[in-house]
């Protein structure tokens, strides 16, 4: 299981520094060097897709590392407290 989480970390996609909820749109904006509000609009538009948009967002949220490299799903499965 560690190899899965390490490979996720190697993708070099992190939650963005400009977070409102989970930081996914901020991470997209940071990664692709676009305005964070454009990324937020794209994420909101994806919610118009029946079930798929919200489901995809939840999946991305649980596997996207925080800025410190910790992954929510990994913490959940290993019962590790969040890193500070």
N, C-alpha and C positions, 0 to 999 in steps of 0.2 A: 504494500500500500504506500510505503514511503516513496517508491520510485514514481508512482502516479503523481503525488503531490510535488515532488521535486521537478518533474517534467512540466507541471503547471507553472511553477515558479520560473522556469527557464524561458517561458513564453515572453516574459518581461512585460506583462500587462498587470498593472496595479490599479487599485481604486484611486480615483483622482483626489487631489488636494482640495478641490472645490466641491465638497459633498453637500447634498441636501438630504438624501435618504441613505442609499447604500454606497454611493460614490461611483456607480457603474458609468453613468453618463460623463462624470468628471474624468474617469479613466479613459473612456473613448475619446473625449476631447483632447486630453493630454497626449495620448498615443498617436492620434492622427493630426495633431496640431490644428484643431478647429475650435471655434468659439464654443464654450461650454453650453450656452443656451441653444445652439443648433443641435448639439448632441442630445440635450434634454428633450428637444422637440422630436427628434428622431426616435428616441426611446418611447415617448408618449404616443407617437404615431404607431409604433409597433404594438401597443396595447389594443389597437383597433382590430388586430387580427384575432379572431375568436380563439380564446384559450392559449394559443401559441405564444403570443406576445408576453403575457404575464408569466406563463410557465417557463419560457426561455429566460426571462429576467430573473426569476427565482433561482433557476439552475446556475446562471452566470453569477448571481450574488453569492451562492454558497461555495463556489469553487474559485472565485477571484480573490487573490491575496490582498491583504491590507498593505499599507505602505511598509510595515515592518516585516512583511513576508509571511505572516501567519494566515492560514486559510480556515474560514469558519467550519467547513465540513471536516477538516482534519482535527480541529479542536473538539468538535462534537464527537467524533469517533474515538478519540484518544482521551477524552475527558480532561484535556489540558486547559488551564485558565488562559485568558488572553494575555499576550505579552505586553508589557508596558515599557 
